[in-house]
Amino acid sequence: MVGQVLFPKLREPDDGEALRFGDRALTYRELAGAAGAVAERLGGKRRVAVWATNSLETAVAVIGGLCAGAAVVPINPKVGERELAHILGDSEPELLLAESGFTAPDGFGTVPVAEIDVTARRPAPHDDAVPDAPALIVYTSGTTGPPKGVVLPRRAIAANLDALSEAWQWTEADVLVHALPLFHVHGLILGTLGPIRLGGSVRHLGKFDTSAVAEELSGTATMMFGVPTMYHRLAADAEQDPQLGGAIGKARLLVSGSAALPAVEHERIERLTGQRVVERYGMSETIMNCGVRADGDRRPGYVGRPFAGVELKLVDEQGAEITASDDETVGEILVRGSNLFSGYLNRPDATEAAFSDGWFRTGDMAVRAPDGYVRIVGRKATDIIKSGGYKIGAGEIENCLLEHPAVAEVAVTGEPDPDLGERIIAWVVPVGEASEQELIEHVAGLLTPHKRPREVRLRESLPRNEMGKVQKKALLAEGGHG
């Protein structure tokens, strides 16, 4: 079987910049040598873990491991003791790669550790393992039990990144700037492996800073990847300093993912930068499913059409396909294609349960517009509220409440109700004065009365994970219905 080359430019490297983290950078020639040193260090090991800090060492470790044909397990450096012990026990890495000065935390066990030296140079590795060979094992957040290891094969990464390249007109001439964590699909596969596969360049900021993004986009950077919380901060800062908005507006492409970007933020970004943000939709098991093309209609709230190599359909509660494209009929998203994972590590039961006749059940609910554009309305488990005989998407109500000037942040959940089945609860972080009744009437007036919250609960902040997603299960538990 012909091998799957992930990084063609490392075979014939030049002196163009590949990776930059702060003031530290590697050219393609230097990266090829550093990746070769990692591959030699691995000595044929089949599975290695990487302590995935936002560092040059992490990028070199992952790229070197993949070039050597190993399966790489990126680990969140903020992982808790119990979760760490589970991940290491489940994946059984033969070695952990980390930057110098690594101190093993509680729960680490006896895995051998090798520190990465990005200045080491060895001949470039082969990078030609078989297409179905495991490339990455990414652990899910574990909202329904211990985290599951999502096994992503080399073919899925290669095919999906090539599809993004085509849809976003993304080439080796692009310079990507971002500050996303490197233990997650967004920051690692799209934000780091993507530019290196295409022969382009990535500038990682370490942590998000609007001024640093603006400085890069005023220079040679052409693209930014971010999550909604980053775009919210970007808009807030640009309102205070219009020059920031002008600098960000020089980007060729601004891409948002990992959670829905509220319509109000779309409008703020466009007003402040002249740019409309491109949204896309994916998950650990599928990498990217669909997205708005660079030359497509950038409609707020929509994640475009399926990428090349991806089939997508909506099904009802009985599993029957929904053929309507009326922007109204809600169904669960099922996907199949070259982007799919191989299965959950050591969990054939969970893998089997996740598929239906070869289609992966995402658990995400959506509607489809007449032109095929997909609009996500929420997660089946936490974002679809069945109230008074209606199926209601929490995201629609959240977007509506965000249009009210007194609402800074909001999350909408459902709670059991003896009369309605579920009642709609709005968790609001206020930024001004507004009564509970005013916010309820705001929703009833813009949407329909049955979509209005029955209760508004004020909070100082909403619980979020590191990708900026609101942790609704934490809110449900707080409300006594977890």
C-alpha positions in Angstrom: 0.0 0.0 0.0 1.3 3.5 -0.9 2.2 5.6 2.1 0.3 8.7 3.2 2.7 11.6 3.2 1.4 14.3 5.5 4.1 17.0 5.0 5.5 17.0 1.5 7.6 20.1 2.0 9.7 18.5 4.7 11.0 16.1 2.0 12.4 19.1 0.0 12.7 21.8 2.6 13.8 25.4 2.0 14.6 28.4 4.2 11.1 29.7 4.3 9.6 30.2 7.8 7.5 27.3 8.9 6.7 27.8 12.6 7.0 30.9 14.9 6.1 30.9 18.6 6.8 34.4 19.9 10.4 35.3 19.1 11.3 31.6 18.4 11.0 30.3 14.9 12.1 27.4 12.6 12.5 27.4 8.8 11.3 24.3 6.9 14.9 23.1 6.7 15.3 23.5 10.4 11.9 21.8 11.1 12.8 18.9 8.9 16.0 18.4 10.9 14.3 18.8 14.2 11.5 16.4 13.2 14.2 13.9 12.1 15.8 14.1 15.5 12.4 13.4 17.2 11.9 10.4 14.8 15.3 9.0 15.6 14.6 9.4 19.3 11.4 7.4 19.0 13.2 4.5 17.4 10.1 2.9 16.0 7.8 3.3 18.9 4.2 2.9 17.9 2.5 5.3 20.3 3.8 8.4 22.1 2.2 11.1 24.2 3.0 14.9 23.9 2.6 17.3 26.8 0.9 19.8 24.6 1.8 23.3 25.9 1.6 26.2 23.4 5.2 25.9 22.4 7.6 25.3 19.6 8.5 22.0 21.3 5.0 20.7 21.1 4.7 21.4 17.4 8.1 19.8 16.7 7.2 16.8 18.8 3.9 16.2 17.1 5.2 16.7 13.6 8.3 14.5 14.3 6.1 11.8 15.8 3.8 11.8 12.8 6.7 11.7 10.4 8.0 8.7 12.2 4.7 6.9 11.7 3.8 6.9 15.4 0.3 7.6 16.9 0.5 10.8 18.9 -1.6 11.4 22.0 -1.7 15.2 22.8 -2.4 15.9 26.5 -3.9 19.1 27.9 -1.2 20.3 30.4 -4.0 21.5 32.7 -5.5 18.0 32.9 -6.6 16.8 36.4 -5.0 13.9 38.2 -7.8 11.4 37.6 -8.2 12.3 34.0 -4.5 12.1 33.3 -4.2 8.7 34.9 -7.2 7.5 32.7 -5.7 8.9 29.5 -2.2 7.4 30.1 -3.7 4.1 31.3 -6.0 3.9 28.3 -3.5 4.9 25.6 -0.4 3.3 27.1 2.2 5.5 25.4 5.7 4.2 25.3 7.2 7.6 25.8 6.0 11.1 26.6 7.6 14.1 24.8 7.8 17.4 26.6 9.7 20.7 26.7 12.7 21.0 29.0 11.9 21.4 32.7 8.8 19.2 32.6 7.8 18.0 36.1 5.5 15.0 36.3 2.2 15.9 38.0 0.1 13.7 40.2 -1.5 10.8 38.3 1.4 10.6 35.8 2.6 7.1 36.7 5.8 5.6 35.2 5.8 6.7 31.6 9.3 7.5 30.4 9.9 11.2 29.5 12.0 12.6 26.7 12.6 16.4 26.5 12.5 17.9 23.1 15.5 19.9 21.7 14.3 22.0 18.8 17.9 22.7 17.9 18.8 19.1 17.3 19.2 18.1 13.6 19.0 14.7 11.9 18.1 13.6 8.4 14.4 14.3 7.6 12.2 11.3 8.5 10.3 9.2 5.9 6.7 10.4 6.7 5.0 7.7 4.6 3.0 5.4 6.9 -0.1 3.6 5.5 -3.2 5.9 5.1 -5.2 4.0 7.7 -2.4 4.1 10.3 -3.4 6.0 13.5 -2.0 9.5 13.4 -3.6 11.2 16.5 -5.5 10.0 19.5 -7.4 12.9 20.8 -9.4 12.5 24.0 -12.9 13.9 24.2 -14.0 16.1 27.1 -15.7 13.2 28.8 -19.1 14.8 29.5 -20.7 11.4 29.8 -18.1 9.4 31.6 -14.3 9.1 31.3 -12.8 10.7 28.2 -12.7 8.5 25.1 -9.7 8.4 22.8 -10.7 9.4 19.3 -8.4 7.6 16.8 -7.8 9.8 13.7 -6.0 8.1 10.8 -3.5 9.8 8.5 -5.9 9.7 5.6 -8.6 11.7 7.5 -6.1 14.5 8.4 -4.7 14.7 4.9 -8.0 14.6 3.1 -9.7 17.1 5.4 -6.9 19.6 5.3 -6.8 19.4 1.5 -10.6 20.0 1.4 -10.1 23.1 3.6 -7.3 24.3 1.4 -9.7 24.1 -1.6 -12.7 25.7 0.1 -10.7 28.6 1.7 -8.3 29.1 -1.2 -5.6 28.4 1.4 -2.1 28.0 -0.1 1.6 28.0 0.8 1.5 31.8 0.4 -0.7 32.1 3.5 0.6 33.0 7.0 -1.8 31.9 9.7 -2.0 33.6 13.1 -3.8 32.1 16.1 -3.5 31.4 19.9 -5.5 28.2 20.1 -4.4 25.3 22.4 -2.4 22.5 20.8 -4.1 19.6 22.5 -7.3 20.1 20.5 -8.3 19.5 16.8 -8.8 23.2 16.1 -5.4 24.5 17.2 -3.3 21.4 16.4 -4.7 19.9 13.2 -6.1 23.0 11.5 -3.9 25.6 13.1 -0.5 23.9 13.1 -0.5 20.8 10.9 -2.6 22.6 8.2 -0.1 25.3 7.4 2.8 22.7 7.4 1.0 20.3 5.1 0.4 23.2 2.7 3.9 24.5 2.9 2.8 27.8 4.5 3.6 29.4 7.8 2.0 29.6 11.3 2.5 32.3 13.9 1.3 31.1 17.3 0.9 33.9 19.9 1.1 31.7 23.0 -2.0 33.4 24.4 -4.7 35.5 22.7 -4.0 39.3 22.5 -5.8 41.6 20.1 -2.9 43.9 19.6 -0.6 41.0 18.8 -3.1 39.7 16.2 -3.5 43.2 14.7 0.3 43.5 14.5 0.6 40.2 12.6 -2.2 41.0 10.2 -0.8 44.4 9.5 2.4 42.6 8.5 2.6 39.4 6.5 -0.1 37.3 8.2 -3.1 36.6 6.0 -5.5 34.5 8.1 -6.7 34.2 11.7 -8.3 31.2 13.3 -10.2 31.9 16.6 -13.2 30.9 18.8 -16.1 33.2 19.6 -14.7 34.4 22.9 -11.6 35.7 21.0 -13.8 37.5 18.5 -15.8 39.0 21.3 -12.6 40.4 22.8 -11.4 41.5 19.5 -14.6 43.5 18.8 -14.6 45.0 22.3 -11.0 46.2 21.9 -11.6 47.5 18.4 -14.5 49.6 19.7 -12.0 51.3 22.0 -9.3 51.6 19.4 -10.5 51.8 15.7 -7.0 51.3 14.4 -7.2 47.7 15.7 -10.2 47.1 13.6 -8.5 48.5 10.5 -5.5 46.2 11.1 -7.7 43.1 11.5 -9.6 44.1 8.4 -6.4 43.5 6.3 -6.8 39.7 6.8 -7.6 37.6 3.8 -9.7 35.3 6.0 -11.1 35.4 9.5 -12.3 31.9 10.6 -14.3 31.1 13.7 -15.1 27.7 15.1 -15.4 25.4 18.1 -18.7 27.1 19.1 -21.3 29.2 17.3 -20.4 32.8 16.8 -23.5 34.9 17.8 -25.1 37.0 15.0 -24.5 40.1 17.1 -20.7 39.4 17.0 -20.8 38.9 13.3 -22.3 42.3 12.9 -19.9 44.0 15.3 -16.8 42.5 13.5 -18.1 43.5 10.1 -18.8 47.0 11.3 -15.4 47.4 13.0 -13.2 45.6 10.4 -15.1 45.5 7.1 -14.7 41.7 7.3 -17.3 39.1 7.5 -16.2 36.0 9.5 -16.2 32.6 8.0 -17.7 29.9 10.2 -17.1 26.1 10.0 -18.4 23.1 11.9 -16.5 20.0 13.1 -15.7 17.8 16.0 -12.9 15.5 17.3 -14.4 12.5 15.6 -14.8 14.1 12.2 -12.3 16.9 12.0 -14.2 19.4 9.8 -17.6 18.6 8.3 -18.8 21.7 6.6 -17.9 25.4 6.3 -18.5 28.6 4.4 -16.2 28.9 1.4 -13.8 31.9 1.0 -15.9 33.0 -2.0 -19.3 32.0 -0.4 -22.1 33.9 1.3 -20.9 34.5 4.9 -24.3 34.5 6.6 -24.4 34.8 10.4 -25.4 31.6 12.1 -24.7 29.3 9.2 -21.8 26.9 8.8 -22.1 26.5 5.0 -22.2 23.3 3.1 -20.2 20.0 3.5 -16.5 20.1 2.6 -15.2 17.9 -0.3 -15.2 14.2 0.8 -17.9 14.7 3.4 -21.5 13.5 3.1 -24.1 15.0 5.5 -27.7 14.3 6.1 -30.3 15.2 8.7 -32.5 12.5 10.4 -35.6 12.7 12.6 -36.0 10.9 15.9 -36.9 7.7 14.2 -33.8 7.8 12.0 -35.6 8.7 8.8 -33.8 11.1 6.5 -35.2 14.7 6.4 -35.3 15.9 2.9 -36.8 19.3 3.6 -34.5 22.3 3.0 -36.9 24.8 4.6 -34.5 26.3 7.2 -37.0 25.1 9.8 -37.2 21.3 10.2 -34.8 20.2 12.9 -32.9 17.0 12.6 -29.7 15.3 13.9 -26.6 15.6 11.7 -25.1 12.3 10.5 -21.9 12.3 8.4 -19.7 9.9 6.5 -16.7 10.3 4.4 -12.9 10.4 4.3 -12.8 12.7 7.3 -14.1 10.2 9.9 -12.2 8.7 12.8 -11.3 5.0 12.9 -13.1 4.4 16.3 -12.7 5.0 20.0 -9.6 3.5 21.4 -10.3 0.3 23.4 -14.1 1.0 23.1 -15.7 -1.1 20.4 -19.0 -0.7 22.2 -18.9 3.1 22.0 -17.7 3.0 18.4 -20.6 0.7 17.4 -23.1 2.9 19.2 -21.8 6.0 17.5 -22.6 4.8 14.0 -25.8 4.0 12.1 -25.4 2.1 8.8 -21.9 3.6 8.3 -23.0 7.1 9.2 -21.6 8.8 12.3 -24.2 10.2 14.6 -22.9 13.6 15.7 -25.5 14.4 18.4 -25.7 17.9 16.9 -29.1 19.2 15.7 -29.5 21.5 12.7 -31.8 22.8 10.0 -30.9 23.2 6.3 -31.7 26.2 4.1 -32.9 26.0 0.5 -29.4 26.6 -0.8 -28.0 23.7 1.3 -26.4 25.9 4.0 -26.5 24.2 7.4 -27.5 26.0 10.6 -26.6 24.3 13.9 -29.3 24.8 16.5 -27.7 22.9 19.4 -26.6 19.6 20.9 -29.2 16.9 21.1 -28.5 16.3 24.8 -28.4 19.9 26.1 -29.6 22.4 23.5 -32.9 21.0 22.2 -35.7 21.9 24.6 -39.0 20.1 24.2 -41.5 22.6 25.6 -45.3 22.6 25.2 -45.1 20.2 22.3 -42.4 22.2 20.4 -38.8 21.3 19.7 -36.9 24.5 20.4 -33.2 25.2 19.7 -31.4 27.0 22.5 -29.1 28.8 20.1 -31.9 30.8 18.5 -33.0 32.1 21.9 -29.4 32.9 22.9 -28.8 34.9 19.8 -32.0 36.8 20.4 -31.1 37.7 24.0 -27.6 38.8 22.9 -29.3 41.5 20.8 -30.6 43.1 24.0 -28.2 45.9 25.2 -28.3 44.7 28.8 -27.1 41.2 28.0 -23.3 40.5 27.9 -23.4 36.7 27.8 -26.2 34.1 27.9 -26.8 30.4 28.0 -30.3 28.8 27.6 -31.2 25.4 29.0 -34.3 23.4 29.7 -35.5 22.1 33.1 -38.3 19.5 33.8 -41.7 21.1 34.1 -44.9 19.2 35.0 -47.0 21.2 32.6 -44.7 22.0 29.6 -42.5 19.0 29.7 -39.5 21.3 29.9 -39.4 25.0 30.7 -36.9 27.4 29.1 -34.3 28.9 31.5 -32.0 31.8 30.5 -28.7 32.2 32.4 -27.7 35.8 31.8 -24.5 37.8 32.5 -25.9 41.3 32.6 -24.1 44.4 31.4 -26.9 46.9 32.1 -30.2 47.2 33.8 -33.1 45.1 32.5 -35.9 43.3 34.4 -36.5 39.6 34.0 -39.9 40.4 32.4 -38.3 42.8 29.9 -35.9 40.1 28.7 -38.7 37.5 28.5 -40.8 39.9 26.4 -37.8 40.7 24.2 -37.7 37.1 23.1 -41.4 36.7 22.8 -41.6 39.8 20.6 -38.7 38.8 18.2 -39.4 35.1 18.0 -42.6 33.5 19.1 -44.2 33.4 22.6 -43.6 29.6 23.1 -39.8 30.3 22.7 -39.7 32.8 25.6 -37.7 31.9 28.8 -39.9 31.1 31.7 -37.2 32.2 34.1 -34.1 34.4 33.9 -31.2 33.7 36.3 -28.5 36.3 36.6 -24.8 35.3 37.0 -21.4 37.0 37.2 -20.0 34.6 34.6 -20.8 31.4 32.7 -18.7 28.2 33.1 -16.6 27.7 30.0 -14.0 25.2 28.8 -10.7 26.2 27.3 -12.1 26.5 23.8 -14.7 29.0 25.1 -17.7 26.6 25.0 -20.3 27.2 27.7 -20.5 24.1 29.9 -24.2 23.7 30.1 -24.0 20.5 32.1 -22.5 22.5 34.9 -25.4 24.9 34.8 -27.9 22.0 34.8 -26.2 20.5 37.8 -26.3 23.9 39.5 -30.0 24.1 38.8 -30.5 20.7 40.5 -31.3 18.9 37.3 -27.8 17.6 36.3 
